């Protein structure tokens, strides 16, 4: 039976509990965790927090997707283009490998949006500054500041 990785949206601050409950129901789950240093007035403490707030990944067969709704805290699946979003195995492995690497000290998650200003890092237009006009599934439309032209650009596969 073919199993895919899906993204579940869960109630805020319920990622760990939902993950444990899914495991108790024999559902493969992955909740990527990172260490953060929290500062209180009298002390600092290193704690583990979810990398993606309110999201966990489940590996389950299409025919069994409804089983997750038996778990308290599960809200819905994340959808992409009208269907439940499927995360490729190689993307999951890349994420796990990245998080298991102790040399990573800092991270940030960024979503491209219209109006963002960016610098092109690869290709013939390397180091050019641009403003994003439109973001599609695999393409970005930019205005190159120094040239005054509109550029339609394919987004580079990061995996």
C-alpha positions in Angstrom: 0.0 0.0 0.0 1.5 3.3 -1.1 1.9 5.9 1.7 2.4 9.6 1.1 3.6 12.3 3.4 0.8 14.8 4.2 0.9 18.0 6.2 -1.6 18.3 9.1 -2.6 21.6 10.6 -3.1 21.2 14.3 -4.3 23.4 17.1 -1.6 25.9 18.2 0.9 24.5 20.8 -0.5 21.0 20.3 2.2 19.7 17.9 3.9 17.4 20.4 0.6 16.0 21.9 -0.9 15.3 18.5 2.3 13.6 17.4 2.3 11.3 20.4 -1.4 10.5 19.9 -0.8 9.7 16.2 2.0 7.4 17.1 -0.3 5.7 19.7 -2.7 5.0 16.7 0.2 3.5 14.7 0.3 6.4 12.3 3.8 7.5 11.1 4.4 11.0 12.1 7.2 13.5 12.0 7.2 16.8 14.0 10.5 18.6 13.3 11.8 20.1 16.5 14.5 22.7 17.1 16.2 24.0 20.2 15.7 27.5 21.3 17.0 29.5 24.2 14.2 31.2 26.2 15.0 34.1 28.4 13.2 34.7 31.7 13.9 37.4 34.1 15.9 35.1 36.4 17.3 32.5 34.0 17.8 31.1 30.5 16.7 27.7 29.4 17.1 25.7 26.2 13.8 24.1 25.1 12.6 22.1 22.1 10.0 23.8 19.9 8.4 22.8 16.6 10.1 24.2 13.5 6.7 24.7 11.9 4.2 26.1 14.3 0.8 24.3 14.2 2.0 21.7 11.6 3.0 18.0 11.7 3.7 15.6 8.9 2.0 12.2 8.6 2.8 9.3 6.3 -0.4 7.5 5.6 -2.2 5.8 2.7 -4.8 7.9 0.8 -7.5 5.5 1.8 -6.7 6.0 5.5 -6.4 9.8 5.6 -9.6 10.2 7.6 -8.1 8.3 10.6 -6.2 11.4 11.7 -9.4 13.2 12.6 -10.0 10.7 15.5 -7.1 12.5 17.3 -7.9 15.5 19.4 -6.1 18.6 18.2 -6.1 17.8 14.5 -7.8 20.5 12.6 -7.4 19.7 8.9 -5.0 18.8 6.1 -3.0 21.5 4.3 -4.3 21.8 0.8 -2.4 22.8 -2.4 -4.3 23.5 -5.6 -7.5 22.0 -4.2 -5.9 18.7 -3.0 -4.2 17.6 0.2 -0.6 18.7 -0.1 1.8 15.8 -0.6 5.4 16.2 0.5 7.9 14.2 -1.5 10.1 11.6 0.3 13.2 13.3 -0.8 12.0 16.6 0.8 11.3 14.8 4.1 14.7 13.2 4.0 16.4 16.6 3.3 14.5 18.2 6.2 15.5 15.4 8.6 19.1 15.5 7.5 19.3 19.2 7.9 17.8 19.1 11.4 20.1 16.3 12.5 23.1 18.5 11.5 24.4 20.0 14.7 26.3 22.8 12.9 23.0 24.6 12.1 22.7 27.5 14.6 20.3 29.8 13.0 17.3 29.5 10.5 14.5 31.5 9.1 11.4 30.6 7.1 10.5 32.9 4.3 7.6 33.0 1.9 8.0 35.0 -1.3 5.2 37.6 -1.7 4.4 40.4 -4.1 6.3 43.6 -3.0 9.3 41.8 -1.6 12.7 43.0 -2.6 15.3 40.3 -3.4 18.8 39.8 -4.8 19.3 37.2 -7.5 21.9 34.7 -6.3 22.5 32.4 -9.3 22.7 32.6 -13.1 23.5 35.4 -15.6 21.7 38.0 -13.5 23.6 37.2 -10.3 23.7 40.1 -7.8 20.9 42.0 -9.5 18.3 43.6 -7.2 14.6 43.1 -8.0 11.1 43.6 -6.7 8.6 40.7 -6.8 5.4 41.4 -8.7 3.8 38.0 -8.8 4.5 34.6 -7.3 3.3 31.4 -9.1 3.7 27.7 -8.4 7.1 27.4 -10.1 7.7 31.0 -11.5 8.3 34.4 -10.1 7.7 37.7 -12.0 10.2 40.4 -11.0 11.1 44.0 -11.9 14.8 44.4 -12.2 15.6 47.7 -10.6 18.9 48.5 -12.4 17.5 47.7 -15.9 13.8 48.7 -15.6 12.6 45.5 -17.2 10.2 42.8 -16.1 11.6 39.3 -15.8 9.7 36.0 -15.6 11.9 33.6 -13.7 11.7 29.9 -12.9 12.2 29.1 -9.2 15.2 26.9 -8.6 14.6 23.5 -7.1 16.1 23.7 -3.6 16.4 19.9 -3.0 
